[in-house]
Amino acid sequence: MSTSAATTDWFRCLSPRPAAAVRLLCFPHGGGSAAAYKDWHALLPDRVELHAVQYPGHADRIGEPLPDDLDRLADTLCEAALPLLDRPFALYGHSLGALVAYETALRLQARGLPPLRLIVSGMPAPRLVRPGDVHRGSDAELRAELERLGGVPPMVLEYPELLDVVLRTARADYRLAETYRARPDAALHTPVTTHRGLADPELTAAEAEAWAGATTGECVHRTFPGDHFHAAADPAPVVADLAAALVSAVSAP
């Protein structure tokens, strides 16, 4: 199945693997881009081909309007992903990306295209997502929040031009997460894996375990050393865990 221009706008693949048995679609955190997954390709086995989402208004799509509604974003991503789904696939999302991946999975399921697995990292279960007003705060308050989480290199925060871009995209992405409301009647049937950094201030064990209520399928929980951005600091154990699950799933009789 050939990819469309819309698909290549939304999904980036740095290491095409035409013979791969499974595709992994990765959804970045708030303020992040497809580059968050650039080091994962070399860590994945040849049987897994990674495609990372590039949100509008981020990185090389900076000239486009930023998304202002998570449901509409998931609608568009569902359509853009379709040409990639000619083989088994899974979705991985970190933080904001976990919510976007979850909503995209629901839409794909409704079209008869359920993923092999949904892997969600650094985000409470949808029904526990907390409303917030970080996106309404001043630039100084938003900067302090970014520094608290440690998701932005310190040098970026010292350059006004870069800082302006970071704050603009982060504010829009915080708004997506902080205004998100899960649909009470949503029922995912896909197996779910949760990933949590043991020192993550944004996610408790109970909040991660509550993802079991978001699916009728299996739900397993994994923990890793580190904070909210543990996968950025050391992606190897995260990639090894999800790769083993995906290869096992496509190898099962």
ChimeraX attribute file (.defattr): number of C-alpha atoms within 10 A of each C-alpha:
attribute: neighborCount
match mode: 1-to-1
recipient: residues
	/A:1	9
	/A:2	8
	/A:3	13
	/A:4	13
	/A:5	10
	/A:6	14
	/A:7	19
	/A:8	16
	/A:9	15
	/A:10	19
	/A:11	23
	/A:12	20
	/A:13	17
	/A:14	17
	/A:15	14
	/A:16	14
	/A:17	15
	/A:18	10
	/A:19	10
	/A:20	15
	/A:21	17
	/A:22	24
	/A:23	23
	/A:24	24
	/A:25	24
	/A:26	25
	/A:27	30
	/A:28	24
	/A:29	25
	/A:30	21
	/A:31	23
	/A:32	24
	/A:33	21
	/A:34	23
	/A:35	15
	/A:36	16
	/A:37	22
	/A:38	16
	/A:39	13
	/A:40	19
	/A:41	18
	/A:42	11
	/A:43	14
	/A:44	18
	/A:45	14
	/A:46	16
	/A:47	16
	/A:48	22
	/A:49	22
	/A:50	26
	/A:51	26
	/A:52	24
	/A:53	27
	/A:54	22
	/A:55	28
	/A:56	19
	/A:57	19
	/A:58	22
	/A:59	17
	/A:60	13
	/A:61	15
	/A:62	13
	/A:63	10
	/A:64	11
	/A:65	11
	/A:66	17
	/A:67	18
	/A:68	13
	/A:69	15
	/A:70	21
	/A:71	19
	/A:72	12
	/A:73	18
	/A:74	21
	/A:75	16
	/A:76	14
	/A:77	24
	/A:78	20
	/A:79	14
	/A:80	19
	/A:81	21
	/A:82	15
	/A:83	15
	/A:84	19
	/A:85	17
	/A:86	12
	/A:87	12
	/A:88	19
	/A:89	23
	/A:90	24
	/A:91	26
	/A:92	25
	/A:93	26
	/A:94	26
	/A:95	21
	/A:96	24
	/A:97	25
	/A:98	27
	/A:99	28
	/A:100	27
	/A:101	26
	/A:102	25
	/A:103	25
	/A:104	25
	/A:105	25
	/A:106	23
	/A:107	20
	/A:108	21
	/A:109	17
	/A:110	11
	/A:111	10
	/A:112	9
	/A:113	16
	/A:114	22
	/A:115	23
	/A:116	20
	/A:117	25
	/A:118	27
	/A:119	23
	/A:120	29
	/A:121	29
	/A:122	28
	/A:123	28
	/A:124	25
	/A:125	24
	/A:126	21
	/A:127	16
	/A:128	14
	/A:129	17
	/A:130	14
	/A:131	12
	/A:132	13
	/A:133	12
	/A:134	16
	/A:135	21
	/A:136	13
	/A:137	12
	/A:138	12
	/A:139	16
	/A:140	10
	/A:141	13
	/A:142	19
	/A:143	18
	/A:144	12
	/A:145	14
	/A:146	19
	/A:147	14
	/A:148	11
	/A:149	14
	/A:150	13
	/A:151	18
	/A:152	17
	/A:153	10
	/A:154	11
	/A:155	9
	/A:156	14
	/A:157	17
	/A:158	10
	/A:159	10
	/A:160	10
	/A:161	10
	/A:162	13
	/A:163	17
	/A:164	14
	/A:165	17
	/A:166	20
	/A:167	20
	/A:168	18
	/A:169	23
	/A:170	22
	/A:171	22
	/A:172	20
	/A:173	24
	/A:174	21
	/A:175	22
	/A:176	22
	/A:177	23
	/A:178	17
	/A:179	16
	/A:180	19
	/A:181	16
	/A:182	15
	/A:183	10
	/A:184	9
	/A:185	7
	/A:186	11
	/A:187	14
	/A:188	21
	/A:189	17
	/A:190	22
	/A:191	20
	/A:192	25
	/A:193	23
	/A:194	27
	/A:195	26
	/A:196	29
	/A:197	22
	/A:198	17
	/A:199	16
	/A:200	19
	/A:201	12
	/A:202	15
	/A:203	21
	/A:204	16
	/A:205	17
	/A:206	10
	/A:207	19
	/A:208	24
	/A:209	17
	/A:210	17
	/A:211	22
	/A:212	19
	/A:213	14
	/A:214	22
	/A:215	17
	/A:216	13
	/A:217	15
	/A:218	12
	/A:219	20
	/A:220	15
	/A:221	16
	/A:222	16
	/A:223	15
	/A:224	16
	/A:225	15
	/A:226	16
	/A:227	20
	/A:228	24
	/A:229	22
	/A:230	22
	/A:231	24
	/A:232	16
	/A:233	12
	/A:234	13
	/A:235	15
	/A:236	15
	/A:237	14
	/A:238	19
	/A:239	16
	/A:240	14
	/A:241	13
	/A:242	20
	/A:243	19
	/A:244	12
	/A:245	14
	/A:246	21
	/A:247	15
	/A:248	11
	/A:249	14
	/A:250	15
	/A:251	9
	/A:252	6
	/A:253	5
